[in-house]
């Protein structure tokens, strides 16, 4: 009986940890395209519709946010580069 209680408690703890919002929504290592002329960043999937200048570079998301402090350009990029936290389970199934 004690084994069953311990197993249930461990199972509940694992489920709780997997469902808590502890993982970042957008990974710090996610690659983004920055336009130094406009001071914006876009997700690579949204590059064609962004209308960027020729002064572009590819950097990590954390670099674009922390060092350049660039804003996200367009709805397409905003959907893919969301701030905040999400659960580990949702990251696994994305």
C-alpha positions as CSV (number, residue, x, y, z in Angstrom):
1,X,0.0,0.0,0.0
2,X,2.9,2.4,0.8
3,X,4.5,1.6,-2.6
4,X,1.3,2.6,-4.4
5,X,1.0,5.9,-2.5
6,X,4.7,6.7,-3.3
7,X,4.2,5.9,-6.9
8,X,1.1,8.0,-7.1
9,X,2.8,11.0,-5.5
10,X,5.8,10.6,-7.9
11,X,3.5,10.4,-10.9
12,X,1.6,13.5,-9.7
13,X,4.9,15.4,-9.3
14,X,6.0,14.5,-12.8
15,X,2.7,15.5,-14.3
16,X,2.9,18.8,-12.3
17,X,6.4,19.6,-13.4
18,X,5.6,18.8,-17.1
19,X,2.5,21.1,-17.0
20,X,4.0,24.1,-15.2
21,X,4.9,27.0,-17.5
22,X,8.7,26.9,-17.0
23,X,10.1,26.6,-20.5
24,X,10.5,29.8,-22.6
25,X,8.0,30.3,-25.4
26,X,10.7,31.2,-27.8
27,X,14.1,29.6,-27.4
28,X,17.1,31.9,-26.8
29,X,18.9,30.2,-29.6
30,X,16.2,30.6,-32.2
31,X,17.6,32.3,-35.3
32,X,16.1,35.6,-36.4
33,X,16.8,38.0,-39.1
34,X,17.6,41.6,-38.0
35,X,17.4,44.7,-40.1
36,X,19.9,47.2,-38.7
37,X,18.5,50.0,-40.8
38,X,14.9,49.7,-39.6
39,X,15.9,48.3,-36.1
40,X,13.5,45.3,-36.3
41,X,13.7,41.5,-36.3
42,X,11.7,39.0,-38.2
43,X,11.4,35.2,-38.1
44,X,13.0,33.5,-41.1
45,X,9.7,32.1,-42.2
46,X,8.4,35.6,-42.5
47,X,11.4,37.1,-44.4
48,X,9.8,37.3,-47.8
49,X,6.8,39.5,-46.7
50,X,8.8,41.7,-44.3
51,X,10.1,44.3,-46.8
52,X,13.6,44.6,-45.2
53,X,16.5,46.7,-46.4
54,X,19.9,45.2,-47.5
55,X,21.5,45.8,-44.1
56,X,20.4,42.5,-42.5
57,X,22.0,39.9,-40.4
58,X,21.1,36.6,-38.8
59,X,21.5,36.4,-35.0
60,X,20.0,34.5,-32.1
61,X,16.7,35.7,-30.6
62,X,18.4,36.5,-27.3
63,X,21.0,38.5,-29.0
64,X,18.4,40.5,-31.0
65,X,16.4,41.2,-27.8
66,X,19.3,41.9,-25.3
67,X,22.0,43.5,-27.4
68,X,20.1,45.2,-30.2
69,X,16.8,45.7,-28.4
70,X,15.0,45.4,-31.7
71,X,11.2,45.1,-32.0
72,X,9.4,42.3,-33.8
73,X,8.1,43.3,-37.2
74,X,4.7,42.0,-38.4
75,X,2.0,39.6,-37.2
76,X,3.7,36.6,-38.8
77,X,6.9,37.1,-36.7
78,X,4.9,38.0,-33.6
79,X,3.1,34.6,-33.8
80,X,6.4,32.7,-34.1
81,X,8.5,34.8,-31.6
82,X,6.3,35.0,-28.5
83,X,7.6,36.1,-25.2
84,X,6.7,34.4,-22.0
85,X,6.7,30.9,-20.7
86,X,5.0,27.6,-21.7
87,X,4.8,24.1,-20.3
88,X,7.3,21.4,-21.2
89,X,4.5,19.3,-22.6
90,X,3.4,22.0,-25.0
91,X,7.0,22.3,-26.2
92,X,7.2,18.6,-26.7
93,X,4.0,18.5,-28.8
94,X,4.8,21.6,-30.9
